Amino acid sequence: MEHEVFKYSWVGSDESYLDHVEVNTQQNIVIGHFGGSTAAGADKNEDGAFVLNGINNSWEFVMLLDAHKTAESAELLINTIDSEADVILSLLSQPVNRAFIALEEFVLSIFKSEAFLKKCRQVKGETACLICCRMDNFMWWLSVGDNSVYLLHPELAARGQYLLNQRNFYEWIGCVNTFDQPVTCYSSGIRELRSGLNRIVMTTDGLLENGTRLLEDPNKLYLAFTAEDDLEECVKDSLLQVRQELGRDSATVIAWSYYNDRTAAMPSDEPR
């Protein structure tokens, strides 16, 4: 892998962050962890994350995982994607109109391969898996399960649009595996980013399903993650709120900003 490309890899079985909020910025990406409150019964963290960041922040490739029973399925996904990082870098060196199509085909080919399926059958538990990639002024995502990715921009918020994907329950990769079914269930898509400042927020369900469940309301989440210019502070404040409300489930947040200086699509009857 080219040394200019940044890589980050983490799984909760290595560092759990129980009762502890940890937030740091790697390149242009903010990564936040809260492992859950032991007072509420938390005793392990089964989340995982894998990040590749292109030269001069030319693109971001992020995988967020929320495993169940054990972290083995999250570890398997991270090891599998990490082993293919050079191929991913090659695909993302193409123009965006080809890169996203090639990337999705490649990721699906891995997940459907017999070698990978065999490894999945041997792990204890399964994981939700959300993969996102930003190139130029576009976002691609592939989602299995109930992790969330939000595209936060005032033009979209004014129309009540926040989530890029829909949370889907009873979908996983691992011992129970959608890619090992007669018909595979997952969602994917591509979205144009709006002109100006866009904020992208990926999160496991631990951020949403705790206490008063304030951030389950996407408008409240929008306000929380756009309240300050410093995105790291926004991530930290949101996780401190989970800790204050004694959230039992681990919460992992990955967020970054992208300023789009291109003109985004507008209706032909509206001024540009």
N, C-alpha and C positions, 0 to 999 in steps of 0.2 A: 504494500500500500504506500502511496506517495506520502512523504513525511508531512507535507503541508495540510493533509486532510486530518481533521480532529476526530477522535473516536472516544466514546464514553460507554462503559458497560457496567451494569450493576444488577444484583439480584438480592432480594431481601434476606435470604438465608445467610448471606455473607455479612451484611450490615443491616440490622433490623430497625434501628431508630425508634425503638419502643419508648414511649413517653417523651420523645425528643423530636423537635422540628429542626431540620437541616435544609438550608437553602443556599445554593451557590450558582454562580453564572459561569458557564463554560462557553468560550467564544461569545456568540450572541444568544445563547440558549440558557434559560433559567430552569434549573432542576430542583424541585422541592420534595422532601420526604417527611412523612410522619408515620411512624410504625404502628400507631394505635395506643390507647391508654390501658395500662395493665390494671388500673382500678376498675375498668369496665370489662376486664377479662382477656385482653389481648396478650398473646404469648409468642407470636411469631409474625413475620412479615413475608408474604409470598408474592409481592409485586416484583417487577423487573423492568429494566429499561436498557435500550441500546440506541446510541446516537452516532451518526456520521455527519460531519459538517464539511461542506466543500471549501475549496480554496477561496479565501476572501469572502466567506459566507455566500458563495454563489448558489448554494442550495443546502437544504437540510433534509436528512433522512432519519426518521425517528420511529422506533418501535416501543410501545408501552404494553406491559403485560400485567394481568391480575389473575394469579393462579389460585387453585383451591386444593385442599387436603395437604399437599406439600408444594414446595417451590420447584420440584423436579421438572415439570413441564415448562416453566419459565426459563430454567437453565438450559433445557434442550433447545428452545427457540433461539435464545441468545447465542448459544454455541453454533447452531446451524447457520444463522444469518451472518454471524461474524466470520465463519469459514468461507462464506461467499462474498465477502466485502469487496474483493478486487473486481469481481464480476459486476457488482452493483455500481462501483465507481466507473467502470467502463460504460455501462448503460447510461449513466448520468452525464457522461461526456458528450452524448448526442444532443441535438436540438430538442427542445421540450416537446415538440409535436410528435417525435418518435420515442423519446425517452420514457414517457409515462406508459405508453402501450407496451414497450419492451419490458419495463420494470414489472408491470402487473403479470405479464405472461411468465416472466422468470420466477417471481415469488410463488405463483400458483403451481408452476412445474415442480418446485421444491416441495411444497406442502402435499402435492398429490403423488409424489414419488414413493415407490414401494419401500425404499431404504428408510425414508423419513417416517412413513407410516409404521414400519416395524419398530422403530425406536419409540414412537409414541405409545404403542401398545405395552411397552415395558416400563413406563413411568407410572408413579403413583399420583393420581390427580390430573387435572387439566387446567388450561388457562384461557382467559379472554385475550385476544391479540388485536391491537390496533397499530397499523403502520401508516405513517403520513410522510409525504415528501413535497417540499416546496421547491419549485424551480421557476425562475423569472417571476411573472405575476400570476402563477397558477399553483393550485394545491391538488395533489392526488392523495387518496386514502383507500385503504382496504381494512375492513373491520369484521372481526369474528367475535361476537359476544357483546358485553355491555360497557366497555370503555367508551369515553366520549371525546370528541374533538369539536371545539367551537372556533368559528371565525368571527371575530369581534370587530365591527366597524359601524360608525354611527348611521350610515345610509341603510345598512341591513337591520340594525337595531330599531330604526324608525318604522320598519315594516314587520317587526317581530321575528326576525330571522337571526338565529344564533348558532344552532348546531349544524355541523356539516353532515354528520352521520346520525343514524337512529340507534339507540341502545337496543340490542336484541338479546333477550335472555334465553338460556338453555342452548347456547352455542359455545363450543370450546374447541381447542386443539390440545390433544393429549390422549389420556386413556379413553375418555369419551371424546370423539373426534369427528367434527363435521366433514372432514376430508376423507373419512373412512366410511362414509354413508353412500348409498346408491346415488343420491343427488347431493351435491355439496351446497351448503347454505352459508353465504357471506354477503357482504355489501361492499361496493366500491364506487368511487366517483371522482370527478375532476371539477374544480370550481375556479373561476376567475377571481382574483383578488381585486378589491375596489381601489380606486385612486386614493392616495394618501396613506395614512398609517393604519395597517391591519395588525391585529393581535391574534395569535393562534394559541389556543390553550387545549392541551390534552390532559385528561385526568382519569384515574381509576374511580370506582364508585365510592370509595371511602371519603372523598371530598363532599359528596352529595348526600349520602345517607347516614346522617348523624344528627343527634339532638333535634333542633327545630327544623332541620333540613332546609335551611335558608337558601343554599346555593343550588338546590334542586330546581328552583325557579330560574330559568335562563336569563331573565332580565336582571335579577339580583346578581347573578354571576357576572353578567356584562358590567354592571356598575362596580363590582368588586375588583375586576381586573382592568378597568380603565380609570379607576379613581385617582391614580397617581401616575406621573411620568415614569417613575422608577418601577419597572415591571417586577424586579426582584422583591420589592417591598409589597407589591400586590400579592405575589405568591406566598410570601412569608405570612402576611396578615390572614390570608384565607386558611392556611394550615394551623396557625395559632388559634383561630376560631374553632377548628375541629378539635384541637387539644383541650381548649377551654370547655367544650361541650362533651368531653370525655368520649370522643369517638372511638369505638372498639376496633373497627376495620382500618387497615392501613390505607393511607392516602398518598398517592404519588402524582405530582403535577409537573408537566413539562410545557414551557411556554416560551414564545419568542415573538418579536415584532418584526414586521417587514414594511418598509416605506415604498409604496408603489408610485413611481413617477410617471407611469403611463396613464393614458386616458382609458378608463373602464367603460364597458358597454353601457349605453343609455338608450331609452326609447327615442325613436326618430322625431317624435313631436315634442321633446323636451330640450331646452337649451343645454349645450355642453360646456 
